[in-house]
Amino acid sequence: MVALSSEHSLHQYPSITRGQLRNETFLVQDWGRDHSVRDHYLEILGKDVTIETHPAGKQSVFALVSAGYGVTLAVQSQAERGFPGIIFRPLRESNAHLPIRLGWDADRQDAVTGRFVAFIRDFVRQR
């Protein structure tokens, strides 16, 4: 999902392409020395976008987007929750998905871990 200010010129489109984002500034969280997420952004968006990092949480990045300082990528759950002054649009690109891998200690016996693993297992089976 692309998070845009509700005043952004692209807000009228039901979905957004990488080409439409070519001249945008992408606001992202600062990940310190780990550039894996930034590299994935570049893989999705192309090398010709401007990425501006901020040592802040995602909510602060959304506040900057809402104020019109740039755009950012968001996950579906963030879009469903919403944020004041922001609209969310799907990114129409075949590679616009992040793979998620889970790991846990198989010897752990607490109920929360067991329920979470069961939930994920059942969710994946439904797809």
C-alpha positions in Angstrom: 0.0 0.0 0.0 1.1 3.6 -0.7 0.3 6.1 2.0 -0.3 9.6 0.6 -1.5 12.9 2.1 -5.2 13.3 1.5 -4.2 16.5 -0.4 -1.7 14.7 -2.6 -2.3 15.0 -6.4 -2.4 11.1 -6.7 -5.2 10.7 -4.2 -7.8 10.5 -7.0 -6.4 7.2 -8.4 -7.8 3.9 -7.0 -4.3 2.4 -7.2 -0.8 3.7 -7.9 2.0 2.5 -10.2 5.7 2.8 -9.7 5.8 5.2 -12.7 3.4 7.6 -10.9 5.8 7.6 -7.9 9.0 8.3 -9.8 9.5 11.9 -8.6 8.2 11.3 -5.0 10.2 11.5 -1.8 9.7 8.3 0.2 9.8 8.8 4.0 11.0 5.7 5.9 12.1 4.8 9.4 15.8 4.8 10.0 17.1 1.2 10.3 20.6 2.1 11.5 23.1 -0.2 9.8 20.6 -2.7 8.5 19.7 -1.7 4.9 17.7 -4.8 4.0 14.3 -3.1 4.2 15.6 0.0 2.4 17.0 -2.4 -0.3 13.6 -4.0 -0.6 12.0 -0.6 -1.0 14.4 0.1 -3.9 13.7 -3.3 -5.4 10.0 -2.5 -5.4 10.2 1.2 -6.4 13.2 1.3 -8.6 16.6 3.0 -8.1 15.3 6.4 -9.3 13.3 7.3 -6.1 14.4 9.5 -3.3 14.4 7.8 0.1 14.6 10.0 3.2 15.2 8.3 6.5 13.9 9.5 9.8 14.9 8.3 13.3 11.3 7.9 14.3 8.5 5.3 14.5 6.0 4.6 11.7 3.4 6.8 13.4 5.8 9.8 13.1 6.5 8.9 9.5 2.7 8.9 8.9 2.5 12.3 10.5 5.1 13.6 8.1 3.2 12.1 5.2 0.0 13.7 6.4 1.8 17.1 6.5 2.7 16.6 2.8 6.5 16.0 3.2 6.4 12.8 1.1 4.9 9.4 0.8 5.6 6.0 2.3 4.8 2.3 1.9 2.4 0.7 4.4 1.1 -2.7 5.2 -2.5 -3.7 4.8 -3.2 -3.7 8.5 -2.0 0.0 8.8 -4.3 1.0 5.9 -7.2 -0.8 7.6 -6.6 1.1 10.8 -6.2 4.4 9.0 -4.4 7.6 10.0 -5.7 11.2 10.0 -4.9 13.1 6.8 -3.7 10.0 5.0 -5.2 7.9 2.2 -3.9 4.5 1.3 -3.8 3.1 -2.2 -2.7 -0.3 -3.5 0.6 -0.3 -5.3 0.0 -2.0 -8.7 3.3 -3.9 -9.1 3.9 -7.6 -9.2 6.7 -7.4 -6.7 4.9 -5.1 -4.1 4.7 -7.8 -1.5 7.1 -8.5 1.4 7.7 -12.2 2.3 7.3 -12.8 6.0 9.1 -15.6 7.8 8.4 -16.7 11.3 10.7 -18.5 13.7 10.2 -19.7 17.2 11.7 -22.1 19.8 10.0 -25.4 19.2 10.6 -26.4 22.8 8.6 -23.5 24.1 5.4 -24.6 25.8 3.6 -21.3 26.6 0.0 -21.0 25.4 0.5 -17.6 23.6 3.2 -19.0 21.3 1.1 -22.2 20.6 -2.0 -20.2 19.7 0.0 -17.8 17.5 1.6 -20.6 15.6 -1.8 -22.4 15.2 -3.3 -19.1 14.0 -0.6 -18.6 11.3 -0.7 -22.2 10.2 -4.5 -22.1 9.8 -4.3 -18.7 8.0 -1.8 -20.0 5.5 -3.9 -23.1 4.8 -6.9 -21.0 3.9 -5.0 -19.2 1.2 
